[in-house]
Amino acid sequence: MNAGVQQPASHTASYYAASSVPQADYPQQQGELSCDVCVVGGGFSGLNTAIELAERGLNVILLEARKIGWGASGRNGGQLIRGVGHGLEQFTPILGSDGVRELKLMGLEAVDIVRERIERHAIDCDLAWGYCDLANKPRDLQGFAEDAEELRSLGYRHELRLVQPEQMHSVVGSDRYVGGLIDMGSGHLHPLNLALGEAVVASKLGVRLFEQSAVTRIDYGSQVRVHTANGTVHASTLVLGCNAYLNDLNAELGGKVLPAGSYIIATEPLSEAQASQLLPQNMAVCDQRVALDYYRLSADRRLLFGGACHYSGRDPQDIAAYMRPKMLKVFPQLADVRIDYQWGGMIGIGANRLPQIGRLPDQPNVYFAQAYSGHGLNATHLAGRLLGEAISGQHSGRFDLFARVPHITFPGGKHLRSPLLALGMLWHRLKELT
């Protein structure tokens, strides 16, 4: 290795990277190129926006700073769960009751977009159906009953079933929970393999994909010029889909999304008996605490256990040492099980927890999608659909619902916003104890 020569960025050493399908190497962007739409970001937001635009006949270039799926798209918990946002009724004064209902319906559509894309293109990503919200307190179970009633009122077509305390071992082999809500319209998958499969789909549709092509500068105007280390892309329209990895590329958008660390460990492969004792129905699950636990089984029967969202901006020095005690609180029977993989990554948090999908007020040809607040697997696919509709001039009213919601800039600037939010989240955690 030559000193001073920057080596290409590879995927973090996760279970997903170790078990991924063969990966194509896309070239670096070089020279002067032109297109209708330049998409920045090679995660789910960028890939699905590119697919939607290419299907509508637009000429698209996608620029990824590292590898396709390098960020949260290739590292997340793999949980495909209905819905977008939290507490959508807060937006009634802005959108009206009909607008809020439309947001809820789009939250159901988001999972269908993923389902249809996988089925249509035969993407191999270990898709399995079945998800359960886990109740930490009796009041959580009452909330689940209300959720199920509302989902049915929206015409939700998948099975929903409340799980009573005495039935919980049929879902999860732990005494930690007092009930649950099973949703057979949500599930789990291998996220990196989904991203890699969608990159293949985009390429076949004519999208020009470039890796190791970090954007260094953007010149805005009626024709946007997007600069990389080795060239420039000229485009009529720009889409920024970098989420927590936007960094300093656009200060206005960067101030509205807070990068927060989330972490996962993967055990050694479990025996069939062990796996079925932990999660008898092979469901993805998630509890209701602020510092939530989420976990599931991989296709080769590893327990993938995640959570511990960090707003401090500092990662644990040893992720396995940090996460293993959390896993053992749920499953003490895993005390002698080896941890084979540990990794983390940044998710993008917005102040109101609604995905930020819109365009820059002073640059009407610059669109963005970010701040999925931990529910990005489905919401990114919805964002791609809405951006595709808006940029191509189809059904822009759906896009406008999201674009009408204002998003505050986090106080404290780049260096103080994370500590300030960490203090706020500590208050919420203390409130959970009451």
Buried (B, 14 or more C-beta within 10 A) or exposed (E): EEEEEEEEBEBBEBBBBEBBBEBEEBEBBEEEBEBBBBBBBBBBBBBBBBBBBBBBEBBBBBBBBBBBBBBBBBBBBBBBBBBBBEEBEBBEEEBEEEBBBBBBBBBBBBBBBBBEBBEEBEBEBBBBBBBBBBBBBEEBBEBBEEBBEEBEEEEBEBEBEBBEBEEBBEBBBBEEBBBBBBBBBBBBBBBBBBBBBBBBBBBEBEBBBBBBBBBEEBEBEEEBBBBBEEBBBBBBBBBBBBBBBBEEBBEEBBBBBBBBBBBBBBBEBBEEEBBBBBBEBBBBBBBBBEBBBBBBBBBEBBBBBBBBBBBEBEBBEEBBEBBBEBBBEBBEEBEEBEBBBBBBBBBBBBBBBBBBBBBBEEBEBBBBBBBBBBBBBBBBBBBBBBBBBBBBEEEBEBBBBBBEBEBEBBEEEEEEBBBBBBEEBEEEEEEEEE
